[in-house]
Amino acid sequence: MSPRAWMPLWIGDYLADTGHLRTVDHGAYCLLLMHYWRTGGLPQDDVQLAKITRLPLKSWVEHVKPVIQPLFREGWRHKRVDQELARHNDIARKRAIAGQKGGLVTAMVHDNHNRLKSLRP
């Protein structure tokens, strides 16, 4: 899946869900959300998760993971990000279809124009 350049962040919802986090937890959580957005999910492996959060493995496992994991569903899935990814993918699909239709109309116009030119003496 190609990386996505931006992601929506609903500030009110974020702050309501994360009021209990320390600064380091916010940083780790945001890095996990951004990785999730760009790749479509998170690994299950603590070593990889620690790398994504840019924390030493021991700090990740002992201090940050227990605080952040409840913000995710089973398998490190995230309800809001999954919803936004589905919405984003639906919009991209609709735009691709519209682009194909527009390209077809443009090709037909050019084709008709070229036919008319070829009929002129």
Secondary structure, DSSP 8 states (H G I E B T S, - for coil): ----S-----HHHHHHHHTT--HHHHHHHHHHHHHHHHHSS--S-HHHHHHHHT--HHHIIIIIHHHHGGGSBGGGB-HHHHHHHHHHHHHHHHHHHHHHHHHHHHHHHHHHHHHHHHH--
